């Protein structure tokens, strides 16, 4: 049986020196910035919120709602979930369409008055071995309890989008190595974007424990 | 028991798995050497941080050195003016001062050995050492000051040197500049094992409260900060007065000594004048090394304020959050990076907003407990020295493996 090796990750945060003070500038800059910036503000949002999910699941939505105080755009942008679209460029397109449509429907471009500007950043992710390898479900659960939360991010989020494996590493291994197709599907069906990483850790442990107890 | 702090000392404090992650990251840097250069060995946040971080780098097997440049009175006068100008204050800097800056950098460049695999230069004073850079060695310029609105002439002078680095590191996104080299973000950190943040016994807390005659029979609202207009201590008193109409409580304003700062003395005088009218307000003018006192005050407080109107990062916010206290902060600078609204505290924009959130928290101890717990966990992951170490190691891996 093939082993599963847990790999954590660290995120290096890079500043782009670009900022938006209103929603039109936000739109223009979303069109221009490198795709790694789209990744930073949508996908890796979860890597920075280990213990609780934010008001909305990406930086653009939170900025519009909290800093610009435009809850309408905030709510619309919150619907952009990285899992629901194909690639980072698809996410960019979706963001542009939402903001463009929103701006077309109002007469004045919403601008920050008391809030902070939106500072564009980008991520560089470095994968790091945790040295933990497992070859059965019991050991997998024990490892899940102790590994750095970044490993959960790496295998659940990073694997899907940036590494383009389409499914989480956990689901792939559970199906292929353990032959537990139903559990793999349950893991794949978790709405990961509604959890913090610690919440996701607990959810994964619960699902695997249930499987172990009912084998 | 040994008092030597090692990376292992943080195992039960850092998020689970983090220490092993740090070891694995450091494993990729085995036999590498690291050099830090700044302009002072004692005094100031940068020196304090280096004293804490360097033994940990060495403990991880990275051969780490710290060199301190030597200046002249004119050099320090010039760099103090640079510092103020980069923070946006208008300054007049003479050609002689620019010349002295370059001369001192050249003189130090001859004395310092740059034999190292990775070099970090802290702040503007030693930035001119870059001309000694060898092609293969990554050099980072770590800027600890707020350069979001720099005086152009000084920044343009300094930029000529900054451009030659492999990258810069800033403490907040708003400090980023238009540069052709990578600009990285690294938040400052607090050390949970230092006197300012370590766990205290009830007796230790009681001793401090008795020493300063602060009673504990009512909730305590606390702000720890210099007596500086940007920290808005008078705004804090105004908010407290609004709160007191509804909730009986004490207000403690604890700050550093302001003897060398005429403006600070004036603010302290105004604060004391206001405080004298209310026996429930305590103004504590503390010496710079009152770390244990601040720790005890923070632990005794019910709600902690940092009602700044301008702020760099605001480490006092992270310190309070680490003690699981709900924090109400001004919605400025780094405070907004630390406080996730409604989750790890509240940011406010006015005296009235501050008073409202104070009343809300004083009347809802369950909310205080939940927000405090969230704040502690958020700080554990984002603002402890273990994360800082991880950030440096990651940058070294990135630039060395590139």
Contacts between the chains, C-beta under 8 A, distances in Angstrom:
chain1	res1	chain2	res2	distance
A	8	B	17	6.8
A	8	B	21	5.0
A	8	B	24	7.8
A	10	B	21	7.4
A	10	B	25	6.8
A	10	B	390	5.9
A	10	B	391	7.9
A	10	B	393	7.9
A	10	B	394	4.4
A	11	B	394	8.0
A	12	B	184	6.3
A	12	B	391	7.7
A	12	B	394	5.2
A	12	B	395	6.3
A	12	B	398	5.7
A	13	B	184	6.5
A	13	B	185	4.1
A	13	B	186	7.8
A	14	B	182	5.7
A	14	B	183	6.5
A	14	B	184	5.6
A	14	B	185	7.2
A	15	B	170	6.4
A	15	B	173	5.6
A	15	B	175	7.9
A	15	B	176	3.7
A	15	B	183	4.2
A	15	B	184	7.0
A	15	B	185	5.5
A	16	B	176	7.1
A	16	B	183	7.8
A	17	B	176	4.3
A	17	B	177	5.7
A	17	B	178	5.0
A	17	B	179	6.5
A	17	B	183	6.3
A	19	B	174	7.8
A	48	B	382	7.6
A	50	B	15	7.1
A	50	B	377	7.5
A	50	B	381	4.9
A	51	B	374	6.5
A	51	B	377	4.4
A	51	B	378	6.3
A	51	B	381	7.0
A	52	B	340	7.8
A	52	B	343	5.7
A	52	B	374	6.3
A	54	B	340	6.7
A	54	B	343	7.7
A	55	B	341	7.6
A	55	B	342	7.8
A	66	B	341	6.5
A	114	B	331	7.1
A	114	B	349	5.3
A	115	B	331	7.7
A	116	B	174	7.5
A	116	B	331	7.6
A	116	B	336	5.8
A	117	B	174	7.4
A	119	B	173	3.5
A	119	B	174	6.3
A	119	B	176	6.7
A	121	B	173	6.3
A	121	B	185	6.7
A	124	B	398	6.2
A	126	B	25	7.9
A	126	B	394	5.7
A	126	B	397	5.8
A	126	B	398	6.4
A	128	B	21	5.9
A	128	B	24	5.0
A	128	B	25	5.5
A	128	B	28	7.9
A	129	B	24	5.7
A	130	B	17	6.9
A	130	B	20	6.2
A	130	B	21	6.8
A	130	B	24	6.7
A	131	B	20	6.9
A	131	B	24	6.5
A	146	B	16	5.8
A	146	B	17	6.3
A	147	B	16	7.7
A	147	B	17	4.9
A	148	B	15	6.8
A	148	B	16	6.9
A	148	B	17	2.9
A	148	B	18	5.7
A	148	B	20	7.1
A	148	B	21	4.8
A	149	B	15	6.7
A	149	B	16	8.0
A	149	B	17	7.1
A	149	B	381	8.0
A	150	B	17	7.8
A	150	B	21	7.0
A	151	B	17	7.1
